[in-house]
Amino acid sequence: MEDVSPVTMGVLASLAAGLMTAIGAFPVLFTKTPNRGVQDLALGFAAGVMLAASFFSLIIPSLEASELRYGGSVVPAAIACAAILLGMGTVALLNEFLPHEHFDQGREGPEAASLRRIWLFIIAITIHNLPEGLAVGVAFGAGGSEGGMPLAIGIGLQNAPEGLAVAVSLLGVGYSRWRAWTIAALTGLVEPLGGLLGTGVVSMSQTLLPWGLAFAAGAMLYVISHEIIPETHRSGHQKKATLGLSIGLVLMLFLDVSLV
């Protein structure tokens, strides 16, 4: 692995993490569809992994990288805060201007009615998954396999229940088992695009490293707050969702510490 460039490692790792979406969705082809409580538990787990990853694998390394360059002044904190808000704002703009559809809220965005329902789902999931690939790519660009592997494993673990939740949701609106699995699998393939972008930008300029790390964290935090948690609380399964979030958070924390 030492001879492999950070860009290649970032793309391959984000691809592997994205493929876990297909693996997670696989049970819909052969087993009974999980009930909504199990779906919300799985989505809560995904939120917990992403929440821990945002802080322990992205924001804290961003602060450390800034301190090495600028010292222990207010500058590292200011950079992290600004980059987090930029990341959240960017995903918010994508969410506002790209036509898409939430599973329960219905269609949003300009000209949404003119797009086929399947593409509305794909766009919505793309908005969700792209920041994950970006985060993995930035982590590899910043610290190679040592810095990126724990995050890639964590994102891959949360992609499995997320893929299942996506496929089950598609089954619920009338898609066949094979079509639901195929769409869920394809959504994970956007993550290598984010991985390429993240590793490419950070590898070209170390000055951008703290910005890239915190930007990716902000993008993920927006997805957690705006998409995942509201979905898990909409059907009265808050306790299961919170349990899933707790397990995902401590598991990601354990991986981040033990694999470094």
C-alpha positions as CSV (number, residue, x, y, z in Angstrom):
1,M,0.0,0.0,0.0
2,E,3.0,2.3,0.5
3,D,3.5,2.5,-3.3
4,V,-0.1,3.5,-4.0
5,S,-0.8,7.2,-4.3
6,P,-3.3,8.8,-1.8
7,V,-5.6,9.7,-4.7
8,T,-5.8,6.0,-5.8
9,M,-6.3,4.8,-2.2
10,G,-9.0,7.4,-1.6
11,V,-10.9,6.4,-4.7
12,L,-10.6,2.7,-4.1
13,A,-11.6,3.0,-0.4
14,S,-14.6,5.2,-1.2
15,L,-15.5,2.7,-3.9
16,A,-15.4,-0.2,-1.4
17,A,-17.4,1.8,1.0
18,G,-20.0,2.6,-1.7
19,L,-20.3,-1.1,-2.6
20,M,-21.3,-1.9,0.9
21,T,-24.6,-0.2,-0.1
22,A,-25.3,-3.0,-2.5
23,I,-24.3,-5.6,0.1
24,G,-26.6,-4.1,2.6
25,A,-29.5,-4.0,0.2
26,F,-29.0,-7.7,-0.8
27,P,-31.5,-9.1,1.7
28,V,-34.4,-7.5,-0.1
29,L,-33.9,-10.0,-2.9
30,F,-34.6,-13.1,-0.8
31,T,-35.9,-12.3,2.7
32,K,-38.9,-10.7,4.2
33,T,-38.9,-6.9,4.1
34,P,-37.9,-5.5,7.5
35,N,-40.5,-3.4,9.4
36,R,-40.2,0.3,9.8
37,G,-38.8,0.0,13.3
38,V,-35.8,-2.0,12.0
39,Q,-35.3,0.5,9.2
40,D,-35.3,3.4,11.6
41,L,-32.8,1.5,13.8
42,A,-30.5,1.0,10.8
43,L,-30.8,4.6,9.7
44,G,-30.0,5.7,13.3
45,F,-26.9,3.6,13.2
46,A,-25.8,5.3,10.0
47,A,-26.4,8.7,11.6
48,G,-24.3,7.7,14.6
49,V,-21.4,6.6,12.5
50,M,-21.5,9.7,10.4
51,L,-21.7,11.9,13.5
52,A,-18.7,10.3,15.2
53,A,-16.8,10.4,11.9
54,S,-17.5,14.1,11.4
55,F,-15.8,15.0,14.7
56,F,-13.2,12.3,15.4
57,S,-12.0,11.7,11.8
58,L,-12.5,15.1,10.2
59,I,-13.0,18.1,12.6
60,I,-10.3,17.2,15.1
61,P,-7.7,16.4,12.4
62,S,-8.7,19.7,10.7
63,L,-7.9,21.6,13.9
64,E,-4.6,19.7,14.4
65,A,-3.5,20.5,10.8
66,S,-4.3,24.2,11.3
67,E,-2.4,24.3,14.5
68,L,0.7,22.9,12.8
69,R,0.5,25.7,10.2
70,Y,-0.8,28.6,12.2
71,G,-0.1,27.7,15.9
72,G,-2.5,27.6,18.8
73,S,-4.3,30.8,18.0
74,V,-7.9,31.6,17.1
75,V,-7.1,30.9,13.4
76,P,-7.5,27.0,13.6
77,A,-10.9,27.4,15.2
78,A,-12.0,30.1,12.7
79,I,-11.0,28.0,9.8
80,A,-12.8,24.9,11.1
81,C,-16.0,26.9,11.8
82,A,-15.9,28.6,8.4
83,A,-15.3,25.4,6.5
84,I,-18.0,23.5,8.4
85,L,-20.5,26.2,7.5
86,L,-19.4,26.1,3.9
87,G,-19.9,22.4,3.8
88,M,-23.3,22.6,5.3
89,G,-24.2,25.5,3.0
90,T,-23.1,23.7,-0.1
91,V,-25.2,20.6,0.6
92,A,-28.1,22.9,1.6
93,L,-27.9,24.6,-1.8
94,L,-27.8,21.3,-3.6
95,N,-30.8,20.2,-1.6
96,E,-32.6,23.5,-2.5
97,F,-32.0,23.7,-6.2
98,L,-31.7,20.1,-7.4
99,P,-35.1,18.4,-8.0
100,H,-35.4,15.5,-5.6
101,E,-37.8,13.6,-3.4
102,H,-37.8,12.6,0.2
103,F,-39.3,9.2,1.0
104,D,-42.0,10.8,3.2
105,Q,-42.0,14.5,2.5
106,G,-42.6,14.2,-1.2
107,R,-41.1,16.1,-4.1
108,E,-39.1,19.3,-3.7
109,G,-37.0,21.5,-6.0
110,P,-37.7,23.2,-9.3
111,E,-39.4,21.3,-12.1
112,A,-39.5,18.2,-10.0
113,A,-42.8,17.1,-11.5
114,S,-41.2,16.8,-15.0
115,L,-38.7,14.1,-13.8
116,R,-39.4,10.5,-13.5
117,R,-39.9,9.3,-9.9
118,I,-37.0,6.9,-10.1
119,W,-34.6,9.8,-11.0
120,L,-35.9,11.9,-8.1
121,F,-35.0,9.2,-5.7
122,I,-31.5,8.8,-7.3
123,I,-30.8,12.5,-7.1
124,A,-31.9,12.6,-3.4
125,I,-29.6,9.7,-2.5
126,T,-26.8,11.2,-4.5
127,I,-27.0,14.4,-2.4
128,H,-26.9,12.1,0.7
129,N,-23.9,9.9,-0.4
130,L,-21.6,12.4,-2.1
131,P,-20.4,14.0,1.2
132,E,-19.5,10.5,2.5
133,G,-17.2,9.8,-0.5
134,L,-15.7,13.3,-0.1
135,A,-15.0,12.7,3.5
136,V,-13.2,9.4,2.8
137,G,-11.2,11.0,0.0
138,V,-10.1,14.0,2.1
139,A,-9.1,11.7,5.0
140,F,-6.8,9.6,2.6
141,G,-5.4,12.8,1.0
142,A,-4.6,14.1,4.5
143,G,-3.1,11.1,6.2
144,G,-2.9,8.2,3.7
145,S,-4.2,4.8,4.8
146,E,-3.5,5.5,8.5
147,G,-5.8,8.5,8.5
148,G,-8.4,7.3,5.9
149,M,-8.8,3.6,6.7
150,P,-10.8,4.0,10.0
151,L,-13.2,6.4,8.3
152,A,-13.6,4.3,5.2
153,I,-14.4,1.2,7.3
154,G,-16.9,3.3,9.4
155,I,-18.6,4.7,6.3
156,G,-18.7,1.2,4.7
157,L,-20.4,-0.2,7.9
158,Q,-23.1,2.5,7.9
159,N,-23.7,2.2,4.1
160,A,-24.9,-1.4,4.6
161,P,-27.9,-0.6,6.7
162,E,-28.4,2.6,4.7
163,G,-28.6,0.5,1.5
164,L,-31.1,-1.8,3.1
165,A,-33.2,1.2,4.2
166,V,-33.1,2.7,0.7
167,A,-34.1,-0.6,-1.0
168,V,-36.9,-1.2,1.5
169,S,-38.2,2.3,1.0
170,L,-38.3,1.8,-2.8
171,L,-40.2,-1.5,-2.2
172,G,-42.7,0.4,-0.2
173,V,-43.6,2.7,-3.2
174,G,-44.0,-0.2,-5.6
175,Y,-40.6,-1.1,-7.1
176,S,-39.8,-4.7,-7.7
177,R,-37.2,-6.4,-5.5
178,W,-34.5,-6.5,-8.3
179,R,-35.1,-2.9,-9.3
180,A,-35.0,-1.7,-5.7
181,W,-31.7,-3.5,-5.1
182,T,-30.2,-2.2,-8.4
183,I,-31.1,1.4,-7.6
184,A,-29.8,1.1,-4.0
185,A,-26.5,-0.5,-5.3
186,L,-26.0,2.3,-7.9
187,T,-26.4,5.0,-5.4
188,G,-23.3,3.9,-3.6
189,L,-21.2,4.3,-6.8
190,V,-21.3,8.1,-6.5
191,E,-19.0,7.9,-3.5
192,P,-15.8,7.3,-5.5
193,L,-16.6,10.6,-7.3
194,G,-16.5,12.4,-4.0
195,G,-13.4,10.4,-3.0
196,L,-11.6,11.5,-6.2
197,L,-12.5,15.1,-5.6
198,G,-11.5,15.1,-1.9
199,T,-8.1,13.4,-2.4
200,G,-7.3,15.4,-5.5
201,V,-7.9,18.8,-4.0
202,V,-6.1,18.0,-0.7
203,S,-3.2,16.3,-2.4
204,M,-2.6,19.4,-4.6
205,S,-2.4,21.8,-1.7
206,Q,-1.8,21.1,1.9
207,T,-3.0,24.6,2.7
208,L,-6.5,23.3,1.8
209,L,-6.2,20.3,4.1
210,P,-7.9,21.8,7.2
211,W,-10.5,23.4,5.0
212,G,-11.2,20.1,3.2
213,L,-11.5,18.1,6.3
214,A,-13.9,20.5,8.0
215,F,-15.9,21.1,4.8
216,A,-16.5,17.3,4.5
217,A,-17.6,17.2,8.1
218,G,-20.0,20.1,7.6
219,A,-21.5,18.3,4.6
220,M,-22.1,15.2,6.6
221,L,-23.5,17.0,9.5
222,Y,-26.1,18.7,7.3
223,V,-27.2,15.3,5.9
224,I,-27.5,13.9,9.4
225,S,-29.6,16.8,10.7
226,H,-31.7,17.4,7.6
227,E,-32.2,14.0,6.1
228,I,-31.5,11.0,8.4
229,I,-32.7,12.0,11.9
230,P,-36.0,13.4,10.6
231,E,-36.6,10.2,8.7
232,T,-36.0,8.0,11.7
233,H,-38.4,10.1,14.0
234,R,-41.3,10.3,11.6
235,S,-43.0,7.0,12.4
236,G,-42.7,7.0,16.2
237,H,-39.5,4.9,16.5
238,Q,-37.4,7.6,18.2
239,K,-36.1,5.1,20.9
240,K,-35.0,2.6,18.3
241,A,-33.4,5.3,16.2
242,T,-31.6,6.8,19.2
243,L,-30.3,3.3,20.2
244,G,-29.0,2.8,16.6
245,L,-27.3,6.2,16.7
246,S,-25.7,5.4,20.1
247,I,-24.3,2.1,18.8
248,G,-23.1,3.6,15.5
249,L,-21.4,6.5,17.4
250,V,-19.4,4.4,19.9
251,L,-18.5,1.8,17.2
252,M,-17.1,4.5,15.0
253,L,-15.2,6.0,17.9
254,F,-13.8,2.6,18.8
255,L,-12.7,2.0,15.1
256,D,-11.1,5.5,14.9
257,V,-9.0,5.0,18.0
258,S,-8.2,1.3,17.6
259,L,-7.2,1.3,13.9
260,V,-4.9,4.3,14.1
